Amino acid sequence: MILTLLVLLTILFLSIEIQKYLKIPSPITLITLSYGFYYLFPTMRLFSEESFSELVLFLIPILIAADALQLKLEDLKKNAISLFYLAVLSVAISIVFGIFAANTFFAEYALSTGAVIALFAMVLATDPVSVVSVFSSFNVPHRLAILAEGESLFNDATALIIFMFIAIPMMNGVEIGAMDIVVVSLKVISISVIIGLVVGFLGVFLMKLTSDPMSELVLILLTAYGAFELAEHFHMAGLLAVIVSIITLNTITQKSFDEKAKKVKKARNIVHRANRNKKVFSTNFISGITRKLSSDVSSIERHNQNLNYVAVLALLANTFLFMSMASIVHLDLLLKYQTEILLMFLMTTLIRAFMMGTFAKVSNMTKKMTDIGLRWWSVLLFAGIKGGLSIVMLQMLPAGFEHKEMFEAM
């Protein structure tokens, strides 16, 4: 176990340094170094495929929480229509295109509609941690970062809902019509959002009862994992519940810290005036102001430290995830299905290029959406980095599914 931790920390350190000096995104170096390690030490395997899915489910809340903490409610409101298109409509329409494309290019496998929906939901799910990591390495415009990071976060929720509540039932023989899809989607989304709001407000209530920095950090984690577990218990979208709960918690608590920041600024002005003219204020008054100023500054700094701690935990979790992914990949399967993998890559890239192009055209026609040009289009096109959520979906496929091996390779 100690050896595993040493390897994990070494790979993470090298990845961070390579990204810093060579400007190579850390997800690329993480997966490359992990593959290299398992190539040199093939007998050292962290997880089996079965236990890997459990690991990802365990890591999802902290990974999602770290990214949700980066999003501001104000930014989400300003870009709501754009994000809805990118994370919901784009995924749904892409899957429709995928159904027609798969019937042409994968006709020999005679995949059912449910199987095709499952396949495209798996490959369309992005990795928000990797997206945030890549964008943090470059001086990216704020609105572009919001689009890419927001899309990657909510895209996962959309893909998982489609996979669990539409694709899997269809693969099990359940007939689902267009109206059923609408009803199920609205039900899952609304209940998951309600669960997220309830847990988020509960987290806010508990946050107000403590001033201890470690307790605040624990409460952030409790909120994320509590929302996820509660939603999963009721067979809803745990991932969406985590996003809503953390955004709720962070938005309300951030308001209180913003108010403290304003008070700090006001207090500093008073102290500055007092230093210039000591006769204006009494010594006791200045002492009280100074103590309050010190207390508020300390609480703001502790809060920012907690956000950094969550980011570090997510970074460690993501490294663990990439190492585990490398340990379960079968190179023989990649070679066996190399044609199918290439076709799937080309299909998803072309479909995403079309959807991003449509977004660019529509957004340029209205002021209610974020206007993007060719450069932003190209960035969004290749911002769909894949992650471990696809492996979780793979383990959810019905037992005995005959094309699971091909799905795993893809």
Contacts in CASP RR format, 6 or more apart in sequence:
PFRMAT RR
TARGET T0000
AUTHOR 0000-0000-0000
METHOD contacts of the structure
MODEL  1
MILTLLVLLTILFLSIEIQKYLKIPSPITLITLSYGFYYLFPTMRLFSEE
SFSELVLFLIPILIAADALQLKLEDLKKNAISLFYLAVLSVAISIVFGIF
AANTFFAEYALSTGAVIALFAMVLATDPVSVVSVFSSFNVPHRLAILAEG
ESLFNDATALIIFMFIAIPMMNGVEIGAMDIVVVSLKVISISVIIGLVVG
FLGVFLMKLTSDPMSELVLILLTAYGAFELAEHFHMAGLLAVIVSIITLN
TITQKSFDEKAKKVKKARNIVHRANRNKKVFSTNFISGITRKLSSDVSSI
ERHNQNLNYVAVLALLANTFLFMSMASIVHLDLLLKYQTEILLMFLMTTL
IRAFMMGTFAKVSNMTKKMTDIGLRWWSVLLFAGIKGGLSIVMLQMLPAG
FEHKEMFEAM
4 46 0 8 1.000
7 37 0 8 1.000
7 323 0 8 1.000
8 316 0 8 1.000
8 319 0 8 1.000
8 320 0 8 1.000
8 323 0 8 1.000
11 30 0 8 1.000
11 33 0 8 1.000
11 34 0 8 1.000
11 37 0 8 1.000
11 319 0 8 1.000
11 323 0 8 1.000
12 30 0 8 1.000
12 315 0 8 1.000
12 316 0 8 1.000
12 319 0 8 1.000
14 29 0 8 1.000
14 33 0 8 1.000
15 26 0 8 1.000
15 29 0 8 1.000
15 30 0 8 1.000
15 33 0 8 1.000
15 319 0 8 1.000
16 26 0 8 1.000
18 24 0 8 1.000
18 26 0 8 1.000
18 29 0 8 1.000
19 25 0 8 1.000
19 26 0 8 1.000
19 29 0 8 1.000
19 133 0 8 1.000
19 137 0 8 1.000
23 137 0 8 1.000
23 138 0 8 1.000
25 130 0 8 1.000
25 133 0 8 1.000
25 134 0 8 1.000
25 137 0 8 1.000
26 130 0 8 1.000
26 133 0 8 1.000
26 134 0 8 1.000
26 137 0 8 1.000
27 127 0 8 1.000
27 130 0 8 1.000
27 133 0 8 1.000
27 134 0 8 1.000
27 322 0 8 1.000
27 385 0 8 1.000
30 318 0 8 1.000
30 319 0 8 1.000
30 322 0 8 1.000
30 323 0 8 1.000
31 322 0 8 1.000
31 325 0 8 1.000
31 326 0 8 1.000
34 322 0 8 1.000
34 323 0 8 1.000
34 325 0 8 1.000
34 326 0 8 1.000
34 327 0 8 1.000
35 326 0 8 1.000
35 329 0 8 1.000
36 326 0 8 1.000
37 44 0 8 1.000
37 323 0 8 1.000
37 326 0 8 1.000
38 44 0 8 1.000
38 45 0 8 1.000
38 326 0 8 1.000
38 327 0 8 1.000
44 327 0 8 1.000
45 327 0 8 1.000
45 328 0 8 1.000
46 323 0 8 1.000
46 324 0 8 1.000
46 327 0 8 1.000
47 55 0 8 1.000
47 324 0 8 1.000
47 327 0 8 1.000
47 328 0 8 1.000
48 328 0 8 1.000
49 328 0 8 1.000
49 391 0 8 1.000
49 395 0 8 1.000
49 408 0 8 1.000
50 395 0 8 1.000
52 324 0 8 1.000
52 325 0 8 1.000
52 328 0 8 1.000
52 391 0 8 1.000
52 395 0 8 1.000
53 391 0 8 1.000
53 392 0 8 1.000
53 394 0 8 1.000
53 395 0 8 1.000
53 396 0 8 1.000
55 320 0 8 1.000
55 321 0 8 1.000
55 324 0 8 1.000
56 321 0 8 1.000
56 388 0 8 1.000
56 389 0 8 1.000
56 391 0 8 1.000
56 392 0 8 1.000
57 392 0 8 1.000
59 317 0 8 1.000
59 318 0 8 1.000
59 320 0 8 1.000
59 321 0 8 1.000
60 228 0 8 1.000
60 239 0 8 1.000
60 242 0 8 1.000
60 389 0 8 1.000
60 392 0 8 1.000
61 221 0 8 1.000
61 224 0 8 1.000
61 225 0 8 1.000
61 226 0 8 1.000
61 227 0 8 1.000
61 228 0 8 1.000
61 242 0 8 1.000
62 221 0 8 1.000
62 224 0 8 1.000
62 225 0 8 1.000
62 310 0 8 1.000
62 313 0 8 1.000
62 314 0 8 1.000
62 317 0 8 1.000
63 128 0 8 1.000
63 129 0 8 1.000
63 314 0 8 1.000
63 317 0 8 1.000
63 318 0 8 1.000
63 321 0 8 1.000
64 128 0 8 1.000
64 153 0 8 1.000
64 156 0 8 1.000
64 224 0 8 1.000
64 239 0 8 1.000
64 242 0 8 1.000
64 243 0 8 1.000
64 246 0 8 1.000
65 220 0 8 1.000
65 221 0 8 1.000
65 223 0 8 1.000
65 224 0 8 1.000
65 242 0 8 1.000
65 246 0 8 1.000
65 310 0 8 1.000
65 314 0 8 1.000
66 129 0 8 1.000
66 132 0 8 1.000
66 310 0 8 1.000
66 311 0 8 1.000
66 313 0 8 1.000
66 314 0 8 1.000
67 128 0 8 1.000
67 129 0 8 1.000
67 132 0 8 1.000
67 149 0 8 1.000
67 152 0 8 1.000
67 153 0 8 1.000
67 314 0 8 1.000
68 153 0 8 1.000
68 242 0 8 1.000
68 243 0 8 1.000
68 246 0 8 1.000
68 247 0 8 1.000
68 250 0 8 1.000
69 220 0 8 1.000
69 246 0 8 1.000
69 250 0 8 1.000
69 307 0 8 1.000
69 310 0 8 1.000
69 311 0 8 1.000
70 132 0 8 1.000
70 149 0 8 1.000
71 146 0 8 1.000
71 149 0 8 1.000
71 150 0 8 1.000
71 153 0 8 1.000
71 247 0 8 1.000
72 251 0 8 1.000
72 254 0 8 1.000
73 247 0 8 1.000
73 251 0 8 1.000
75 142 0 8 1.000
75 146 0 8 1.000
76 83 0 8 1.000
76 146 0 8 1.000
76 150 0 8 1.000
76 247 0 8 1.000
79 143 0 8 1.000
79 146 0 8 1.000
79 147 0 8 1.000
79 370 0 8 1.000
81 368 0 8 1.000
81 369 0 8 1.000
82 147 0 8 1.000
82 359 0 8 1.000
82 363 0 8 1.000
82 369 0 8 1.000
82 370 0 8 1.000
83 146 0 8 1.000
83 147 0 8 1.000
83 150 0 8 1.000
83 151 0 8 1.000
83 154 0 8 1.000
85 359 0 8 1.000
85 362 0 8 1.000
85 369 0 8 1.000
86 147 0 8 1.000
86 150 0 8 1.000
86 151 0 8 1.000
86 154 0 8 1.000
86 155 0 8 1.000
86 359 0 8 1.000
86 380 0 8 1.000
87 150 0 8 1.000
87 151 0 8 1.000
87 153 0 8 1.000
87 154 0 8 1.000
87 155 0 8 1.000
87 157 0 8 1.000
87 158 0 8 1.000
88 154 0 8 1.000
88 158 0 8 1.000
90 151 0 8 1.000
90 155 0 8 1.000
90 352 0 8 1.000
90 355 0 8 1.000
90 356 0 8 1.000
90 359 0 8 1.000
91 121 0 8 1.000
91 124 0 8 1.000
91 155 0 8 1.000
91 158 0 8 1.000
91 159 0 8 1.000
91 162 0 8 1.000
92 158 0 8 1.000
92 162 0 8 1.000
93 355 0 8 1.000
94 120 0 8 1.000
94 124 0 8 1.000
94 348 0 8 1.000
94 351 0 8 1.000
94 352 0 8 1.000
94 355 0 8 1.000
95 116 0 8 1.000
95 117 0 8 1.000
95 120 0 8 1.000
95 121 0 8 1.000
95 124 0 8 1.000
95 162 0 8 1.000
97 351 0 8 1.000
97 354 0 8 1.000
98 116 0 8 1.000
98 120 0 8 1.000
98 347 0 8 1.000
98 351 0 8 1.000
99 113 0 8 1.000
99 116 0 8 1.000
99 117 0 8 1.000
99 120 0 8 1.000
101 347 0 8 1.000
101 351 0 8 1.000
102 111 0 8 1.000
102 116 0 8 1.000
102 119 0 8 1.000
102 120 0 8 1.000
102 347 0 8 1.000
103 111 0 8 1.000
103 116 0 8 1.000
105 343 0 8 1.000
105 347 0 8 1.000
106 116 0 8 1.000
106 340 0 8 1.000
106 343 0 8 1.000
109 403 0 8 1.000
109 406 0 8 1.000
111 119 0 8 1.000
111 403 0 8 1.000
112 170 0 8 1.000
112 171 0 8 1.000
113 170 0 8 1.000
114 166 0 8 1.000
114 167 0 8 1.000
114 170 0 8 1.000
114 171 0 8 1.000
115 167 0 8 1.000
115 171 0 8 1.000
115 401 0 8 1.000
115 403 0 8 1.000
117 162 0 8 1.000
117 163 0 8 1.000
117 166 0 8 1.000
117 167 0 8 1.000
117 170 0 8 1.000
118 163 0 8 1.000
118 167 0 8 1.000
118 168 0 8 1.000
118 171 0 8 1.000
118 393 0 8 1.000
118 397 0 8 1.000
118 407 0 8 1.000
119 344 0 8 1.000
119 407 0 8 1.000
119 410 0 8 1.000
120 348 0 8 1.000
121 159 0 8 1.000
121 160 0 8 1.000
121 162 0 8 1.000
121 163 0 8 1.000
121 167 0 8 1.000
121 393 0 8 1.000
122 159 0 8 1.000
122 163 0 8 1.000
122 390 0 8 1.000
122 393 0 8 1.000
122 394 0 8 1.000
122 407 0 8 1.000
122 410 0 8 1.000
123 344 0 8 1.000
123 348 0 8 1.000
123 386 0 8 1.000
123 390 0 8 1.000
123 410 0 8 1.000
124 155 0 8 1.000
124 159 0 8 1.000
124 348 0 8 1.000
125 155 0 8 1.000
125 156 0 8 1.000
125 159 0 8 1.000
125 160 0 8 1.000
125 386 0 8 1.000
125 387 0 8 1.000
125 389 0 8 1.000
125 390 0 8 1.000
125 393 0 8 1.000
126 151 0 8 1.000
126 152 0 8 1.000
126 155 0 8 1.000
126 156 0 8 1.000
126 383 0 8 1.000
126 384 0 8 1.000
126 385 0 8 1.000
126 386 0 8 1.000
126 387 0 8 1.000
127 152 0 8 1.000
127 384 0 8 1.000
127 385 0 8 1.000
127 386 0 8 1.000
127 387 0 8 1.000
127 388 0 8 1.000
127 389 0 8 1.000
128 149 0 8 1.000
128 150 0 8 1.000
128 152 0 8 1.000
128 153 0 8 1.000
128 156 0 8 1.000
129 314 0 8 1.000
129 315 0 8 1.000
129 318 0 8 1.000
130 318 0 8 1.000
130 385 0 8 1.000
130 387 0 8 1.000
131 148 0 8 1.000
131 149 0 8 1.000
131 152 0 8 1.000
131 383 0 8 1.000
131 384 0 8 1.000
131 385 0 8 1.000
132 149 0 8 1.000
132 152 0 8 1.000
133 315 0 8 1.000
133 318 0 8 1.000
134 383 0 8 1.000
134 385 0 8 1.000
135 145 0 8 1.000
135 148 0 8 1.000
135 149 0 8 1.000
140 148 0 8 1.000
140 379 0 8 1.000
141 376 0 8 1.000
143 370 0 8 1.000
144 372 0 8 1.000
144 376 0 8 1.000
144 379 0 8 1.000
144 380 0 8 1.000
147 370 0 8 1.000
147 372 0 8 1.000
147 376 0 8 1.000
147 380 0 8 1.000
148 379 0 8 1.000
148 380 0 8 1.000
148 383 0 8 1.000
151 380 0 8 1.000
151 383 0 8 1.000
152 383 0 8 1.000
152 384 0 8 1.000
152 385 0 8 1.000
153 243 0 8 1.000
154 243 0 8 1.000
155 384 0 8 1.000
156 239 0 8 1.000
156 389 0 8 1.000
157 237 0 8 1.000
157 239 0 8 1.000
157 240 0 8 1.000
157 243 0 8 1.000
159 389 0 8 1.000
160 237 0 8 1.000
160 239 0 8 1.000
160 389 0 8 1.000
160 393 0 8 1.000
161 185 0 8 1.000
161 188 0 8 1.000
161 189 0 8 1.000
161 237 0 8 1.000
161 240 0 8 1.000
163 393 0 8 1.000
163 396 0 8 1.000
164 237 0 8 1.000
164 396 0 8 1.000
165 184 0 8 1.000
165 185 0 8 1.000
165 188 0 8 1.000
166 176 0 8 1.000
166 181 0 8 1.000
166 184 0 8 1.000
166 185 0 8 1.000
168 396 0 8 1.000
168 397 0 8 1.000
168 398 0 8 1.000
169 176 0 8 1.000
170 176 0 8 1.000
171 397 0 8 1.000
171 398 0 8 1.000
171 401 0 8 1.000
172 398 0 8 1.000
176 184 0 8 1.000
188 236 0 8 1.000
188 237 0 8 1.000
189 237 0 8 1.000
189 240 0 8 1.000
191 231 0 8 1.000
191 234 0 8 1.000
191 236 0 8 1.000
192 231 0 8 1.000
192 236 0 8 1.000
192 237 0 8 1.000
192 238 0 8 1.000
192 240 0 8 1.000
192 241 0 8 1.000
192 244 0 8 1.000
193 240 0 8 1.000
193 241 0 8 1.000
193 244 0 8 1.000
195 227 0 8 1.000
195 230 0 8 1.000
195 231 0 8 1.000
195 234 0 8 1.000
195 236 0 8 1.000
195 238 0 8 1.000
195 241 0 8 1.000
195 244 0 8 1.000
195 245 0 8 1.000
196 227 0 8 1.000
196 231 0 8 1.000
196 240 0 8 1.000
196 241 0 8 1.000
196 242 0 8 1.000
196 244 0 8 1.000
196 245 0 8 1.000
196 248 0 8 1.000
197 244 0 8 1.000
197 245 0 8 1.000
197 248 0 8 1.000
199 223 0 8 1.000
199 226 0 8 1.000
199 227 0 8 1.000
199 230 0 8 1.000
199 241 0 8 1.000
199 245 0 8 1.000
200 223 0 8 1.000
200 227 0 8 1.000
200 244 0 8 1.000
200 245 0 8 1.000
200 246 0 8 1.000
200 248 0 8 1.000
200 249 0 8 1.000
201 248 0 8 1.000
201 252 0 8 1.000
202 223 0 8 1.000
203 219 0 8 1.000
203 222 0 8 1.000
203 223 0 8 1.000
203 245 0 8 1.000
203 249 0 8 1.000
204 248 0 8 1.000
204 249 0 8 1.000
204 252 0 8 1.000
204 253 0 8 1.000
206 219 0 8 1.000
206 222 0 8 1.000
207 216 0 8 1.000
207 219 0 8 1.000
207 249 0 8 1.000
207 253 0 8 1.000
210 216 0 8 1.000
210 219 0 8 1.000
211 299 0 8 1.000
213 302 0 8 1.000
213 303 0 8 1.000
213 305 0 8 1.000
213 306 0 8 1.000
216 302 0 8 1.000
216 303 0 8 1.000
216 306 0 8 1.000
217 306 0 8 1.000
217 309 0 8 1.000
217 310 0 8 1.000
219 249 0 8 1.000
220 246 0 8 1.000
220 249 0 8 1.000
220 306 0 8 1.000
220 310 0 8 1.000
221 310 0 8 1.000
223 245 0 8 1.000
223 246 0 8 1.000
223 249 0 8 1.000
224 242 0 8 1.000
224 245 0 8 1.000
224 246 0 8 1.000
226 245 0 8 1.000
227 238 0 8 1.000
227 241 0 8 1.000
227 242 0 8 1.000
227 244 0 8 1.000
227 245 0 8 1.000
227 246 0 8 1.000
228 238 0 8 1.000
228 239 0 8 1.000
228 241 0 8 1.000
228 242 0 8 1.000
230 241 0 8 1.000
231 237 0 8 1.000
231 238 0 8 1.000
231 240 0 8 1.000
231 241 0 8 1.000
231 242 0 8 1.000
232 238 0 8 1.000
253 303 0 8 1.000
257 299 0 8 1.000
257 300 0 8 1.000
257 303 0 8 1.000
260 296 0 8 1.000
260 299 0 8 1.000
260 300 0 8 1.000
261 296 0 8 1.000
261 300 0 8 1.000
263 292 0 8 1.000
263 296 0 8 1.000
264 293 0 8 1.000
264 296 0 8 1.000
264 297 0 8 1.000
264 300 0 8 1.000
267 289 0 8 1.000
267 292 0 8 1.000
267 293 0 8 1.000
267 296 0 8 1.000
268 293 0 8 1.000
270 281 0 8 1.000
270 289 0 8 1.000
271 286 0 8 1.000
271 289 0 8 1.000
271 290 0 8 1.000
271 293 0 8 1.000
273 280 0 8 1.000
273 281 0 8 1.000
274 280 0 8 1.000
274 281 0 8 1.000
274 286 0 8 1.000
274 289 0 8 1.000
321 387 0 8 1.000
321 388 0 8 1.000
325 387 0 8 1.000
325 388 0 8 1.000
325 391 0 8 1.000
328 391 0 8 1.000
330 408 0 8 1.000
330 409 0 8 1.000
333 405 0 8 1.000
333 408 0 8 1.000
333 409 0 8 1.000
334 341 0 8 1.000
334 409 0 8 1.000
336 409 0 8 1.000
337 405 0 8 1.000
337 406 0 8 1.000
337 409 0 8 1.000
337 410 0 8 1.000
340 406 0 8 1.000
340 409 0 8 1.000
340 410 0 8 1.000
341 409 0 8 1.000
341 410 0 8 1.000
344 410 0 8 1.000
349 381 0 8 1.000
352 381 0 8 1.000
352 384 0 8 1.000
353 381 0 8 1.000
356 377 0 8 1.000
356 380 0 8 1.000
356 381 0 8 1.000
357 377 0 8 1.000
359 369 0 8 1.000
359 372 0 8 1.000
359 377 0 8 1.000
359 380 0 8 1.000
360 372 0 8 1.000
360 373 0 8 1.000
360 374 0 8 1.000
360 376 0 8 1.000
360 377 0 8 1.000
362 369 0 8 1.000
363 369 0 8 1.000
363 370 0 8 1.000
363 371 0 8 1.000
363 372 0 8 1.000
364 371 0 8 1.000
364 372 0 8 1.000
364 373 0 8 1.000
372 380 0 8 1.000
394 404 0 8 1.000
394 407 0 8 1.000
394 408 0 8 1.000
397 404 0 8 1.000
397 407 0 8 1.000
401 407 0 8 1.000
END
